[in-house]
Amino acid sequence: MSKIIDLRTFSDDRGYLTVIEKNLPFEIKRVFYIYNVDDSKRGFHRHKKTIQAAVCVKGSCNIMLQSGTDKSVETFTLNTPSKCLILSPEDFHWMQDFSEDAVLVVLASEYYDKDDYIFENY
């Protein structure tokens, strides 16, 4: 089940520092980021095993998801680098509504494996 977690953030007159350390439910094996997205929608898959953590470090985007046999779509808006969305493997998800300046960073529990992807929705 997906959930938003708050990332530990420190601030002072010089700016902000946000930390991802010991607060993810997995060891990070892969990092990728998505940016310069037009009005396209990305994703449209779930995983057999990979857990992901998504942080929009700049700008904003929406992550849409469906879990299990529930056909309803849940929307998570990521618009601050101090919020992180944890995606479970069974979450069929896609990203949309990227702001022009959006940079979405994704941390994954597994290395890339094309056989881990499931493109059929429930």
C-alpha positions in Angstrom: 0.0 0.0 0.0 1.4 3.4 -1.0 1.9 6.1 1.5 3.5 9.5 1.8 6.4 9.9 4.3 7.9 13.1 5.5 11.6 13.4 4.9 13.7 15.0 7.6 14.4 18.6 6.6 16.7 21.1 8.2 16.5 24.8 7.4 18.4 28.0 8.3 19.2 31.3 6.7 21.3 29.5 4.1 18.4 27.3 2.8 17.1 23.8 3.2 18.7 20.3 3.5 16.5 17.2 3.2 17.9 13.8 4.2 16.9 10.3 2.9 18.7 8.1 5.5 17.3 5.1 7.3 13.7 6.1 6.5 13.0 4.0 3.4 11.6 0.4 3.8 14.3 -1.0 1.5 18.0 -0.7 0.6 18.5 1.5 -2.5 19.8 -0.4 -5.5 18.8 2.0 -8.3 18.2 5.7 -8.7 16.7 7.4 -11.8 15.0 10.7 -12.5 12.5 12.0 -14.9 12.5 15.6 -16.2 11.7 17.8 -19.2 8.4 16.0 -19.6 5.8 17.5 -21.9 2.1 16.8 -21.4 2.8 13.1 -21.6 1.8 10.5 -19.0 4.5 8.1 -17.9 4.6 4.7 -16.3 1.5 2.5 -16.6 2.9 -0.5 -14.9 3.4 -2.3 -11.6 6.1 -4.6 -10.4 6.6 -8.2 -9.2 9.1 -7.2 -6.5 10.4 -3.6 -6.8 9.5 -1.1 -4.1 10.0 2.5 -5.1 10.3 5.9 -3.4 9.4 9.0 -5.4 10.4 12.5 -4.6 9.7 15.6 -6.8 12.8 17.5 -5.9 11.7 20.5 -8.2 8.3 21.5 -9.4 5.4 19.2 -9.1 3.6 16.1 -10.6 0.8 13.8 -9.8 1.2 10.0 -9.3 -1.9 8.0 -9.9 -2.3 4.5 -8.7 -4.6 1.5 -8.4 -4.0 -1.3 -6.0 -5.3 -4.8 -6.2 -8.8 -5.3 -7.4 -10.0 -1.9 -6.3 -10.6 0.0 -9.6 -10.6 3.4 -8.0 -7.7 5.7 -8.8 -5.9 7.4 -5.9 -4.0 10.7 -6.7 -0.8 11.7 -4.9 0.5 15.2 -5.6 4.2 15.6 -5.1 5.1 19.3 -4.9 7.8 19.6 -2.2 11.1 17.8 -1.8 10.3 17.0 1.8 7.6 14.5 0.8 8.3 11.1 -0.5 5.8 8.6 -1.9 6.5 4.9 -1.2 5.1 2.7 -4.0 4.5 -1.0 -3.3 5.1 -3.5 -6.1 1.4 -4.2 -6.5 0.6 -0.5 -7.1 -0.3 0.0 -10.8 0.9 3.5 -11.3 1.5 6.3 -13.7 2.7 9.9 -13.5 1.1 12.9 -15.1 0.6 16.7 -14.8 4.3 17.5 -14.7 5.1 21.2 -14.2 7.5 22.6 -16.7 10.3 22.6 -14.2 9.6 19.2 -12.6 12.3 16.8 -11.6 11.0 13.5 -10.2 13.7 11.3 -8.5 12.9 7.6 -8.0 14.8 5.3 -5.7 14.2 1.6 -6.2 14.8 -1.5 -4.1 15.9 -3.6 -7.1 18.2 -3.2 -10.1 16.5 -2.9 -13.5 15.0 -6.1 -14.7 12.5 -6.1 -17.6 10.9 -9.2 -16.2 9.9 -7.4 -13.0 7.5 -5.2 -14.9 3.8 -6.0 -15.3 2.0 -3.8 -17.8 -1.5 -5.2 -17.4 -3.7 -3.4 -15.0 -5.9 -5.3 -12.6 
